[in-house]
Amino acid sequence: MTEFVLVAGAWLGAWAWDDVVPELRAAGHGAHALTLSGLGEKRGVAAGQRTHVRDIVDEVERRDLRDVVLVGHSYSGIPVGQAAVLIGDRLARVVFVDANVPADGKSFVSGRPDGRAAVEAAIAANGGFWPPLGAADYAGQDLDDAHITRIVAGSTPHPGASLTEPAVLAGPLGALPATYIECLLDGEQPSDAVAELLGGEQWRLARMDTGHWPMFSRPRELARLLLDDAAGPGD
């Protein structure tokens, strides 16, 4: 039995996976959606990126999970990638869902040269938290009005320190068995950093014809892709 640990991106909590978790469990696997410190029901807590890495590692160790598929969406790819290195032989695979990937010594904002100043200014103006997107920001991402209302209503400010703290990789990311899921409405090509990792033997690419939030727009398709990916090629 595979144990999926699912971590959503900025502003989101475990609730973001509510339509994906039942699909994974119905297929006979474990599914554990995780809210990172400072978000969702843990909102308002100041948390750095190291806190988020520890949240993920602690979830795996507390539940004594084995054959783990760590799933990181958007921002959470950065702490998920670091945690994947740290959990050692508990890891079966790491899946990045239209996600940022960690680079040693680099932060989330350092990977946004076109928007770093704007993100940092927004954090400074909002008490150390990055304010959530508004409804208009979700246009063109394969989301209907109900999806957008749900996301906006559930989103909470994101702890800014987690976005500015640099990643610390305990081992090479390219050595991990990994899949990158590219959501085509958010961009048809992976970033240069992801493309380099995909050039290695351990990484593979999957694509979804949807927007940046497939756990809302295409939850069953995402769950099926996760299940097929965990089974491995040829299984």
N, C-alpha and C positions, 0 to 999 in steps of 0.2 A: 504494500500500500504506500503510495506516495503521499507525503505531507506537504501541502501547499501553504506557504506563508505569504500573504498578500498585503502589500503596502502601497497606498495611493499617494498621489503627488501633493503639491502645495495646496493648503487650505482644506484638504479633505481628511476624513477619518475612516475607520473600519467600515462605516455604513456605506461607503462608496462601492463596496463589493457585494452588496446585498443581493444582486441579481446573478452574480457569478458563483458565489459560495454554494448555493443549493445544487447547481449543475455539477460541480466537482464532487460533492458528497454523494449525489445520486449515482455517480460512476464508481463509488466504493472507496473514495480517497478521503484523507483528512484535509480540511480547509480551515485556515486560521487567519482571519482578517485582523490587522493590527492598526491601532491608532497610535501615532507617534506623539511623544511628549509635546505639550503646548497646543495640540489640535483637538477638534471634536470635543468629546467629554473630558479631555485633559486640557482644555483651552486656557489661555492666559498664563501658562507656566513658561518662564524663560528657558529656552533649550537650545544648545548648540548642536552642531552636526555630530560631535562625538556622543552626545546624549542619544541621538537618533540611531546611531550605529549600535549603541549598547541596548536600546529598546529591542532591536531586532535579534541580536545575539541572545539576550535574556529570554525572549519569547521561545526561541528554539531550545535553549538549555533548560528552562523551567518546565517545559512540557516533555523534555527528553525526546525530542523528535529526531527521527532518522529518515534517510531517503528524502531529504528536504528539497523542494523546489522553491527557491526564493523568487518572488515576483515583485519588481519595482516599477512603478509608473511615474513618468515625468521626473520631478525633483527627487523622488525617493530612490531612483536608480543610483544616486550618489551614495547614500548610506547603505543601501542594499548591496551594492557592489563591494563595499568595504567589509560588510558583515559576512558576505559569502566567502571571502578569504579566511575570515576568522573562525568559521564554524567547522572548517577542516573536512574530515571524512563523513560528517553528517550531510554534506551537500551532495545532491544528485545533479542539480542544474540551477542556473540563475537565468531568469527571463527579464529582459528590460522592455517594458511596454512604452514605446514612443518616449523613451526616457533619456535623461542625462546619464552619463557614465562618469565615474570618479577618475580623476587624474591626480597623482600624488602631488601635494602642495598647491593644488588648484581648488578654488571654491565654486559654488554655483554661480555667483555673480561674475567671477573672473572668466567664465565661459560665455558671458553675454556682453561682448564688447560694445554692441549697439545699444544696450539697455542697462548697463551696469549702474550708471549715474542715476538713472530714473528709479531703479529698484532701491538703491541705497538712500536716495532722498525720501522715497515713500516710507521706508523703514524708520528713518530718523523723524519723520513727521507724524508717525503713528505709534509712538511709545515703544519702539523696538520691534514692531510687528509689521509684516507685509500685508496690506489690506487685500481682501479677496476681489476677484473680478466682478464686474457687473454683468447683467443679462446680455447686453449688447456685445460683449466680448466673446460670447459663445456662438455667434453667427457663423454659418458656413462650415460647421463641424459635425454635420449629420445628427444634430440634436433637435428634437421637437420642443414645443413650448413646455410640456410637462417635464421633460428632462432638465431643461434650463432652470425652471422654477425650483426643481428638487435640488440641483447643484447649488444654486445661489442661496437657497434657504439653509442648506446644511453646512455651507462653507464657514470657516472661522479664520481670523487673522493668523498668519504663519509666523512663527518665531524667527526674527531676523538673523540672529546669530547663526542659525543653522545654514543660512544662505551665504554668509560671509566667512565662515570658518573653513580652512583648507582641509581637503581630504588627506587621510594618511593610509596608504595601502601597505598592508603587511606582506603582500606578495603580488606577483604579476597578474593583472586582470585577464590578460590574454591566455593564461594557463588554465582558466576555469572553463568547464563545459557551460556554454552560454548560448542563448538565443536572443536576438534583437528583433522586436516586432515594430515594423515601420507602419505608421498610420498615414495613408497616402494623402488624405485631405489636409494634413498638417505639414506636408512636404514630401516629395517623391523620392528624395535621396537621403540616406543617413549622413550625419555630420562627418567631417574628415576623421575625427577621433574614432567614431564607430566604424567607419569604412576600414581604417587601419586594423582594428581588432578583428573585423570580419575576414581579413586576409589570412588569419591564422587558422590552424586546423581545428581548434576547439569551438569556434563560433560559427553560428549559422543565422541566416536572415529569413524572416517571415514577413509577409505584408498583409495588411487589412485595408480594404477599401472603405475607410471611415475616418472620422476625425480623431482628435487628440484624447478623447475620453471614451474609449470603446467599452468600458465597463458599464456605461450608461447607454450608448448608442447601439452596441452589438454584443450584449453580454453572453448570449448563448454561443455565438461564433467565437468570441474570445475564450470562453471556457473550453470549447471543443479544440481550439488551437493549443491551449495549455495541456489538455489531456493527450492529444496526439504527440505533442512535443516531448512530454514526460515519458511516453512509451518508447521514444527513440526511433531513428530511421530503420525501416524494415520490420518493425514489430507490429 
